Amino acid sequence: MIGGDLVRKLAMVTAAENFDHIVQSEKASNHKLVTHGVYSLSRHPSYAGWFYWSIGTQLLLCNPVCVAGYAYASWRFFNERITEEEYYLLNFFGSDYRDYKEKVGVGIPAIKGFTLTPEFNAYLDETKNK
């Protein structure tokens, strides 16, 4: 529980002005891809931290039904949110984000993020060469 909270806070501090609680659909002029610090261990450390924190709260309360419920609900929420966010991040940062995505996992079991199709990869390669 404490570890999850610490990871979430480290993510916010590391990302600094690049962190937002709302998924951004437009790239800000000062928006940079953060890949250092805790982001070198997880593409979405804030989400991973919250995921483990939420499950930890129920473990602490010895509430097995809610452990399962929180794990399921949190996993569903973050799977959808990460997929959406990565679509935008790939559009913002192109092949730089694709390369980062290939090297660093999400940090939440079985969540892969946005699925890259051959067509989307070709689009990223095309935009990289411009």
N, C-alpha and C positions, 0 to 999 in steps of 0.2 A: 504494500500500500504506500509506504513512504517512498520506496524506490520509484514507483510510478509517478507520484507527485513531483519528485525531484527531477525525473526525466522531462516531464511536461514543462516545468519551470526553466530548466536548462535550455529547452527548445525555444521558448519565448525570448530568453535573454540572448541566445546565440543568433537567432534570426533578426532580432532588434526591429527596425522599421519594416522589415520584410514580412513580419508576422501579422496576421489579421485573423480575427475569429470568424470572419465571413469569407467563403470561397470567392476569390476575385475572378471575374470573367474578362476583365480588361487589365492589361499590363500597365502599371504605373511607370513613369519615367525613371524613377529611382529603384525600381524593383530588380533585385539581383538574385541569382540562384545561389543558395547557401548549401554548401556541401561539406563544411568543416565542423569540428567539434562533435556534438551528439548527432548531427546530421550525417556524419561519416559512418555511423552505426545503424541508422534508420532513416528512411526517406521521410517518414512522418512521425518523428519522435513525440510531438505533442499529442497526437492521437494515440500512439502506442502507450504513452505514459498514462493518459486518461483511462484507456482500456484496462490496464493492469491495476490502476488505482481503484476503479469502480468495482472490480472483482475482489480486490483486497479488502475493501470495506465490508463486504458480505462474509468473507472468510473470517475477519476479525469478530464479526457478530455471530459466528457459527451458524449461519443461515444457508444450508445447502440448497434449498429451493431457489433462493434469490441469487446464489452464486451462479447456478445454471441459467437463470433468467437474465441476470445482468450480462453474463458472458454472451448469451445469444443476442440480446437486444443491442448491446454495444457492438458486437461483431457485425451485425446486419447494418447498423447505422454507419460505421466506419468503412465497411466495404463499399457502400454506395457513395459516400462522401469522397473517399480517396479516388475512386474511379472517375468521378466528375472533376475533382481538383487536378488530377493528372492530365486529363484532356487539355485543360487550360495551360498547365505548366509546360506540356509538350508544344503547345502553340506559342507560348511566350519564349521558351528557351531552346526549342527545336532539338537538334541532335545532341546538344550539351545535356539536356535533361534525359534524353533517351540513353546516353552513355552512363549517366549517373544511375538511372533506373536499372540498367543491366548489372551494375556493380553492387548496389546497396538495396537490401530488402526493406519491406515496410515496417516490420517489427511486431506485427500482429499475425498469429498463425493463419495460414491459408488465404491471406489477402494478397493478391498479386498486383492490384491497381489496374489502370487502363490497359486493355489488350491492344497491342500494336499489330495492325494488319499489314500485309505487304504493301497495300496502297498507301497507308499512312506513313510507313517507313520510306517509301519512294518520295512522298511529299516532303518529309523531313530532309531527305538527302538533297532534293531539288532546292529547298529554301536555304540549305547550308551553303550551296554553291553560288548563291546570289550575292 
